[in-house]
Amino acid sequence: MLYIFLMIVCFFVLMAIRVPIPFALLASTLVYYFGVDLPLNIVVVRLLRSFDSFILLAIPFFILAGRIMSEAGISDRLIRVADLMVGRVKGNLAYVNIVVSMFFGGITGTAISDTTAIGSILIPSMVKKGYSRRFSAAVTAASSTMGPIIPPSLMFIIYGSIAQVSIRDLFLAGAIPGLMVGISQMAVVKIHSIKHDLPRREETIGPAEAFIIIRDAALAMLLPVIILGGILFGVVSPTEAAVVAAFYAGFISLFVYRTLSFKRLLSVIRDSAVETGSVSIIIAAAALFGWALSNEQAPQLFADLLMDSSASKWQILLMVNLMLFGLGMFMDSIPAIMIVTPVLLPLFNMLGIDPLHAGLFMSINLITGLATPPVGCCLFAASIISESPMEKISRAILPFLAANIMVVLLITYVPAITLWVPNLFK
């Protein structure tokens, strides 16, 4: 266990000096391998085995589908639909920001693409209409956290492959929590709009214009239905659904909307390959780190330590959530879920917690970190787009983070919220 302790200390030291997370994971894991005198070829084998999962093939295709839809200007059409749905209320554009993130999350499954695609359009529009830069950036970064919750979700795919939980059930379980996050953020906007008298849309949208708006966005909004419907009714597996999503996104962008050329498509494919490579490096490094922990039975020791304490079940869950929230503030959600899942699963088994339920509150907790200072990537992206300092945005986003935390606690202590929809389809 000495070398496990040194490995963990080394990892946090490397993170503190801003070494990229994949390299921090690899370097710190080598401390363990050399310490216990394991052959170096075991490292190579473990890195390659981390990809030995059919379900992980869904990741590059979902990334490609999201990038195609983003590059093809689909976000503009979704924003118009969201604006039509919200209507002429105070804080109209803030509500639109949240609603369109629900739509966009159901297409891309990632948070940072939501922040950049939606933020680049809505933040300048909100500032022009009289919203403050910091509030515009805060609501954009906060609403982006719905992306990895509302299916399809790359994080759910990774968790499901580790915990051996049905990806279909994870997608179904994420629907209600995703809506809860959106509704709680709308409540924050409502309070802010009353307090600061936010502007509203002055123009009215007639029936003819409304029909055109819905018609233009209908094919884009159909993509989540195709993905979930295909998985739900057993027509395709999650991996096959990702392939269908990529081809569907390419087809409507090239031949229906005609907002994407073949030349730009090649560029999108290249960028998707680079992003897939980045995610793959993180997955491999985190899997190696997790294997070292498992090899020394650190997860079991951690579970026994908590179970032997005098803490009750709800207190243990609170401690776990605090630990996850702290980790999410400093680490991206994908490596975080890969590291903590093998550690926490034995504990959840002892507590009698359904791994499907555990996956949801763990994921939403870590995803909240994407918009949490000091290193939330969505927060940085919103800061760059809005040209507003991180310090100001960090203060403005606190009410939205509080709303997310309330949802996490509700999901943690009321399992029926996540399990109800999957149980309907069993």
C-alpha positions as semicolon CSV with decimal commas, in nm:
position;residue;x (nm);y (nm);z (nm)
1;M;0,000;0,000;0,000
2;L;0,300;0,231;0,038
3;Y;0,341;0,258;-0,337
4;I;-0,031;0,324;-0,384
5;F;0,000;0,611;-0,137
6;L;0,307;0,744;-0,324
7;M;0,119;0,707;-0,655
8;I;-0,176;0,914;-0,532
9;V;0,051;1,181;-0,380
10;C;0,251;1,199;-0,703
11;F;-0,068;1,239;-0,905
12;F;-0,193;1,534;-0,700
13;V;0,151;1,699;-0,703
14;L;0,165;1,673;-1,083
15;M;-0,188;1,814;-1,108
16;A;-0,091;2,102;-0,877
17;I;0,193;2,201;-1,111
18;R;-0,052;2,183;-1,405
19;V;0,077;1,872;-1,580
20;P;-0,199;1,755;-1,822
21;I;-0,420;1,497;-1,653
22;P;-0,341;1,199;-1,885
23;F;0,033;1,244;-1,834
24;A;-0,012;1,298;-1,460
25;L;-0,205;0,969;-1,444
26;L;0,055;0,779;-1,647
27;A;0,357;0,921;-1,464
28;S;0,210;0,858;-1,118
29;T;0,105;0,503;-1,214
30;L;0,462;0,426;-1,321
31;V;0,566;0,505;-0,964
32;Y;0,357;0,207;-0,852
33;Y;0,469;-0,027;-1,133
34;F;0,839;0,039;-1,076
35;G;0,790;0,030;-0,698
36;V;0,641;-0,319;-0,698
37;D;0,882;-0,425;-0,974
38;L;0,626;-0,523;-1,237
39;P;0,746;-0,573;-1,598
40;L;0,695;-0,272;-1,822
41;N;0,514;-0,484;-2,082
42;I;0,228;-0,518;-1,829
43;V;0,177;-0,141;-1,865
44;V;0,144;-0,174;-2,242
45;V;-0,098;-0,467;-2,212
46;R;-0,314;-0,281;-1,962
47;L;-0,323;0,030;-2,182
48;L;-0,439;-0,175;-2,481
49;R;-0,695;-0,371;-2,279
50;S;-0,862;-0,047;-2,171
51;F;-1,007;-0,025;-2,526
52;D;-1,113;-0,389;-2,541
53;S;-1,482;-0,299;-2,521
54;F;-1,733;-0,288;-2,805
55;I;-1,940;-0,022;-2,630
56;L;-1,649;0,227;-2,634
57;L;-1,672;0,234;-3,015
58;A;-1,976;0,457;-2,965
59;I;-1,757;0,742;-2,842
60;P;-1,590;0,848;-3,172
61;F;-1,920;0,830;-3,361
62;F;-2,111;1,039;-3,105
63;I;-1,826;1,292;-3,109
64;L;-1,842;1,301;-3,490
65;A;-2,223;1,342;-3,492
66;G;-2,202;1,630;-3,244
67;R;-1,928;1,808;-3,437
68;I;-2,116;1,774;-3,767
69;M;-2,435;1,921;-3,618
70;S;-2,238;2,202;-3,454
71;E;-2,040;2,286;-3,769
72;A;-2,356;2,277;-3,982
73;G;-2,514;2,561;-3,784
74;I;-2,784;2,346;-3,625
75;S;-2,757;2,552;-3,306
76;D;-2,915;2,852;-3,486
77;R;-3,226;2,650;-3,570
78;L;-3,252;2,509;-3,217
79;I;-3,221;2,858;-3,068
80;R;-3,515;2,978;-3,279
81;V;-3,727;2,685;-3,161
82;A;-3,631;2,752;-2,798
83;D;-3,717;3,120;-2,842
84;L;-4,057;3,021;-2,980
85;M;-4,121;2,791;-2,683
86;V;-4,015;3,040;-2,417
87;G;-4,217;3,333;-2,549
88;R;-4,208;3,697;-2,440
89;V;-4,117;3,664;-2,074
90;K;-3,867;3,855;-1,862
91;G;-3,523;3,709;-1,907
92;N;-3,633;3,551;-2,235
93;L;-3,281;3,488;-2,371
94;A;-3,161;3,334;-2,043
95;Y;-3,446;3,082;-2,060
96;V;-3,368;3,023;-2,428
97;N;-3,008;2,949;-2,330
98;I;-3,122;2,674;-2,094
99;V;-3,385;2,523;-2,325
100;V;-3,152;2,509;-2,624
101;S;-2,890;2,338;-2,406
102;M;-3,147;2,063;-2,346
103;F;-3,190;2,022;-2,722
104;F;-2,818;2,043;-2,793
105;G;-2,730;1,803;-2,512
106;G;-2,958;1,547;-2,672
107;I;-2,752;1,578;-2,991
108;T;-2,388;1,608;-2,882
109;G;-2,375;1,455;-2,533
110;T;-2,086;1,682;-2,432
111;A;-2,072;2,004;-2,229
112;I;-1,785;2,198;-2,384
113;S;-1,934;2,175;-2,737
114;D;-2,259;2,311;-2,592
115;T;-2,077;2,605;-2,432
116;T;-1,889;2,702;-2,746
117;A;-2,167;2,642;-3,000
118;I;-2,447;2,805;-2,800
119;G;-2,233;3,064;-2,623
120;S;-2,079;3,205;-2,941
121;I;-2,431;3,295;-3,060
122;L;-2,628;3,369;-2,745
123;I;-2,373;3,548;-2,524
124;P;-2,320;3,836;-2,774
125;S;-2,698;3,851;-2,831
126;M;-2,769;3,865;-2,457
127;V;-2,510;4,140;-2,402
128;K;-2,657;4,337;-2,690
129;K;-3,006;4,310;-2,537
130;G;-2,888;4,446;-2,201
131;Y;-2,781;4,140;-2,001
132;S;-2,453;4,169;-1,812
133;R;-2,156;3,984;-1,957
134;R;-2,094;3,785;-1,640
135;F;-2,458;3,669;-1,610
136;S;-2,469;3,575;-1,980
137;A;-2,151;3,371;-1,943
138;A;-2,267;3,215;-1,615
139;V;-2,601;3,092;-1,748
140;T;-2,430;2,952;-2,060
141;A;-2,166;2,761;-1,864
142;A;-2,421;2,632;-1,611
143;S;-2,676;2,519;-1,870
144;S;-2,401;2,332;-2,058
145;T;-2,378;2,085;-1,770
146;M;-2,703;1,931;-1,897
147;G;-2,520;1,810;-2,210
148;P;-2,357;1,503;-2,051
149;I;-2,674;1,417;-1,852
150;I;-2,943;1,421;-2,120
151;P;-2,886;1,118;-2,348
152;P;-2,679;1,041;-2,544
153;S;-2,396;1,083;-2,294
154;L;-2,030;0,990;-2,339
155;M;-1,989;0,980;-1,962
156;F;-2,270;0,726;-1,923
157;I;-2,110;0,508;-2,192
158;I;-1,778;0,505;-2,004
159;Y;-1,943;0,443;-1,666
160;G;-2,157;0,164;-1,809
161;S;-1,854;-0,008;-1,962
162;I;-1,673;-0,006;-1,624
163;A;-1,966;-0,088;-1,394
164;Q;-2,128;-0,336;-1,639
165;V;-2,453;-0,139;-1,634
166;S;-2,690;-0,124;-1,932
167;I;-2,619;0,185;-2,144
168;R;-2,986;0,189;-2,245
169;D;-3,092;0,206;-1,880
170;L;-2,837;0,481;-1,810
171;F;-2,971;0,686;-2,101
172;L;-3,328;0,639;-1,976
173;A;-3,229;0,719;-1,617
174;G;-3,066;1,047;-1,725
175;A;-3,384;1,195;-1,874
176;I;-3,557;1,311;-1,552
177;P;-3,239;1,433;-1,374
178;G;-3,146;1,630;-1,688
179;L;-3,487;1,798;-1,687
180;M;-3,455;1,866;-1,314
181;V;-3,123;2,044;-1,368
182;G;-3,281;2,256;-1,640
183;I;-3,589;2,344;-1,433
184;S;-3,378;2,433;-1,127
185;Q;-3,166;2,666;-1,341
186;M;-3,480;2,825;-1,481
187;A;-3,587;2,894;-1,122
188;V;-3,258;3,077;-1,068
189;V;-3,321;3,282;-1,384
190;K;-3,674;3,362;-1,262
191;I;-3,542;3,499;-0,932
192;H;-3,269;3,695;-1,114
193;S;-3,516;3,838;-1,366
194;I;-3,741;3,969;-1,087
195;K;-3,450;4,115;-0,892
196;H;-3,273;4,280;-1,187
197;D;-3,568;4,344;-1,424
198;L;-3,421;4,152;-1,716
199;P;-3,534;4,246;-2,069
200;R;-3,789;4,049;-2,269
201;R;-3,844;3,989;-2,640
202;E;-4,057;4,266;-2,790
203;E;-4,139;4,108;-3,126
204;T;-4,424;3,862;-3,166
205;I;-4,399;3,546;-3,376
206;G;-4,700;3,472;-3,596
207;P;-4,834;3,124;-3,678
208;A;-4,678;3,119;-4,027
209;E;-4,334;3,211;-3,894
210;A;-4,369;2,962;-3,608
211;F;-4,444;2,684;-3,859
212;I;-4,132;2,770;-4,061
213;I;-3,915;2,770;-3,745
214;I;-4,040;2,425;-3,639
215;R;-4,012;2,285;-3,992
216;D;-3,652;2,404;-4,031
217;A;-3,544;2,244;-3,702
218;A;-3,757;1,928;-3,716
219;L;-3,491;1,703;-3,869
220;A;-3,228;1,815;-3,617
221;M;-3,465;1,758;-3,325
222;L;-3,541;1,411;-3,462
223;L;-3,185;1,289;-3,399
224;P;-3,225;1,224;-3,022
225;V;-3,552;1,045;-3,098
226;I;-3,376;0,819;-3,347
227;I;-3,095;0,742;-3,101
228;L;-3,313;0,671;-2,799
229;G;-3,595;0,509;-2,995
230;G;-3,356;0,272;-3,170
231;I;-3,189;0,169;-2,843
232;L;-3,515;0,150;-2,647
233;F;-3,695;-0,077;-2,892
234;G;-3,393;-0,299;-2,950
235;V;-3,343;-0,200;-3,312
236;V;-2,980;-0,097;-3,255
237;S;-2,721;-0,120;-2,980
238;P;-2,576;0,203;-2,833
239;T;-2,268;0,162;-3,056
240;E;-2,482;0,109;-3,366
241;A;-2,698;0,406;-3,263
242;A;-2,385;0,623;-3,257
243;V;-2,299;0,514;-3,612
244;V;-2,656;0,588;-3,728
245;A;-2,639;0,929;-3,558
246;A;-2,315;1,020;-3,736
247;F;-2,449;0,919;-4,079
248;Y;-2,784;1,091;-4,016
249;A;-2,613;1,413;-3,906
250;G;-2,388;1,405;-4,212
251;F;-2,676;1,334;-4,451
252;I;-2,908;1,616;-4,336
253;S;-2,617;1,863;-4,312
254;L;-2,489;1,783;-4,663
255;F;-2,806;1,716;-4,862
256;V;-3,103;1,865;-4,673
257;Y;-2,983;2,178;-4,495
258;R;-2,681;2,208;-4,728
259;T;-2,492;2,404;-4,464
260;L;-2,189;2,173;-4,475
261;S;-1,962;2,110;-4,773
262;F;-1,762;1,793;-4,834
263;K;-1,442;1,990;-4,780
264;R;-1,558;2,111;-4,439
265;L;-1,683;1,760;-4,359
266;L;-1,328;1,627;-4,401
267;S;-1,207;1,895;-4,163
268;V;-1,478;1,798;-3,912
269;I;-1,378;1,430;-3,938
270;R;-1,015;1,524;-3,873
271;D;-1,107;1,736;-3,569
272;S;-1,329;1,454;-3,438
273;A;-1,040;1,210;-3,474
274;V;-0,815;1,443;-3,273
275;E;-1,080;1,480;-3,001
276;T;-1,135;1,103;-2,997
277;G;-0,759;1,057;-2,957
278;S;-0,756;1,295;-2,662
279;V;-1,044;1,110;-2,494
280;S;-0,878;0,774;-2,567
281;I;-0,552;0,881;-2,400
282;I;-0,748;0,985;-2,092
283;I;-0,940;0,655;-2,088
284;A;-0,621;0,448;-2,119
285;A;-0,433;0,644;-1,852
286;A;-0,726;0,637;-1,609
287;A;-0,778;0,264;-1,666
288;L;-0,411;0,198;-1,584
289;F;-0,438;0,408;-1,268
290;G;-0,757;0,228;-1,166
291;W;-0,601;-0,115;-1,224
292;A;-0,316;-0,027;-0,987
293;L;-0,570;0,066;-0,719
294;S;-0,766;-0,254;-0,775
295;N;-0,453;-0,468;-0,775
296;E;-0,376;-0,356;-0,419
297;Q;-0,746;-0,392;-0,318
298;A;-0,762;-0,022;-0,234
299;P;-1,136;-0,002;-0,326
300;Q;-1,223;-0,281;-0,084
301;L;-1,012;-0,129;0,193
302;F;-1,179;0,208;0,137
303;A;-1,526;0,049;0,149
304;D;-1,441;-0,147;0,467
305;L;-1,306;0,167;0,633
306;L;-1,628;0,360;0,574
307;M;-1,851;0,068;0,666
308;D;-1,662;0,013;0,992
309;S;-1,711;0,377;1,089
310;S;-2,010;0,484;1,297
311;A;-2,151;0,687;1,006
312;S;-2,501;0,607;0,878
313;K;-2,583;0,534;0,514
314;W;-2,697;0,890;0,439
315;Q;-2,384;1,033;0,606
316;I;-2,160;0,807;0,396
317;L;-2,341;0,919;0,080
318;L;-2,296;1,282;0,184
319;M;-1,920;1,225;0,234
320;V;-1,900;1,055;-0,106
321;N;-2,079;1,348;-0,272
322;L;-1,847;1,600;-0,104
323;M;-1,547;1,401;-0,224
324;L;-1,684;1,385;-0,580
325;F;-1,766;1,756;-0,585
326;G;-1,414;1,842;-0,467
327;L;-1,263;1,613;-0,731
328;G;-1,484;1,761;-1,003
329;M;-1,355;2,110;-0,923
330;F;-1,003;2,011;-1,029
331;M;-1,042;1,721;-1,274
332;D;-1,235;1,665;-1,594
333;S;-1,537;1,440;-1,552
334;I;-1,423;1,154;-1,782
335;P;-1,095;1,065;-1,604
336;A;-1,267;1,130;-1,270
337;I;-1,548;0,880;-1,336
338;M;-1,295;0,622;-1,455
339;I;-1,088;0,656;-1,137
340;V;-1,366;0,671;-0,877
341;T;-1,601;0,407;-1,022
342;P;-1,383;0,104;-0,937
343;V;-1,311;0,256;-0,596
344;L;-1,672;0,328;-0,501
345;L;-1,854;0,028;-0,649
346;P;-1,761;-0,209;-0,362
347;L;-1,888;0,052;-0,115
348;F;-2,218;0,089;-0,302
349;N;-2,259;-0,290;-0,309
350;M;-2,215;-0,303;0,070
351;L;-2,469;-0,021;0,113
352;G;-2,718;-0,193;-0,119
353;I;-2,720;0,094;-0,370
354;D;-2,819;0,012;-0,727
355;P;-2,515;0,080;-0,954
356;L;-2,752;0,247;-1,202
357;H;-2,863;0,492;-0,934
358;A;-2,502;0,542;-0,819
359;G;-2,389;0,618;-1,173
360;L;-2,639;0,899;-1,206
361;F;-2,559;1,093;-0,890
362;M;-2,185;1,036;-0,938
363;S;-2,198;1,162;-1,296
364;I;-2,411;1,469;-1,226
365;N;-2,191;1,560;-0,930
366;L;-1,873;1,540;-1,137
367;I;-2,034;1,716;-1,434
368;T;-2,119;2,012;-1,208
369;G;-1,742;2,054;-1,174
370;L;-1,723;2,146;-1,545
371;A;-1,878;2,481;-1,451
372;T;-1,714;2,515;-1,109
373;P;-1,407;2,730;-1,038
374;P;-1,109;2,708;-1,040
375;V;-1,059;2,487;-1,348
376;G;-1,407;2,423;-1,496
377;C;-1,355;2,400;-1,873
378;C;-1,704;2,534;-1,954
379;L;-1,636;2,830;-1,730
380;F;-1,313;2,907;-1,916
381;A;-1,485;2,878;-2,254
382;A;-1,767;3,112;-2,145
383;S;-1,510;3,357;-2,008
384;I;-1,326;3,370;-2,341
385;I;-1,645;3,413;-2,546
386;S;-1,793;3,680;-2,316
387;E;-1,457;3,859;-2,262
388;S;-1,542;3,868;-1,893
389;P;-1,291;3,782;-1,616
390;M;-1,321;3,439;-1,454
391;E;-1,354;3,601;-1,110
392;K;-1,674;3,785;-1,204
393;I;-1,828;3,483;-1,378
394;S;-1,737;3,262;-1,080
395;R;-1,948;3,482;-0,851
396;A;-2,238;3,499;-1,097
397;I;-2,252;3,122;-1,142
398;L;-2,280;3,037;-0,771
399;P;-2,666;3,033;-0,763
400;F;-2,669;2,796;-1,063
401;L;-2,417;2,567;-0,894
402;A;-2,632;2,568;-0,579
403;A;-2,928;2,458;-0,794
404;N;-2,722;2,173;-0,942
405;I;-2,610;2,060;-0,596
406;M;-2,971;2,050;-0,475
407;V;-3,059;1,825;-0,768
408;V;-2,761;1,597;-0,689
409;L;-2,875;1,560;-0,329
410;L;-3,234;1,486;-0,435
411;I;-3,117;1,221;-0,679
412;T;-2,882;1,071;-0,419
413;Y;-3,144;1,031;-0,147
414;V;-3,449;0,959;-0,367
415;P;-3,348;0,669;-0,595
416;A;-3,694;0,654;-0,756
417;I;-3,612;0,973;-0,951
418;T;-3,352;0,788;-1,157
419;L;-3,490;0,435;-1,148
420;W;-3,853;0,508;-1,234
421;V;-3,814;0,549;-1,612
422;P;-3,580;0,249;-1,662
423;N;-3,817;0,034;-1,455
424;L;-4,107;0,131;-1,682
425;F;-3,935;-0,033;-1,978
426;K;-3,827;-0,353;-1,805
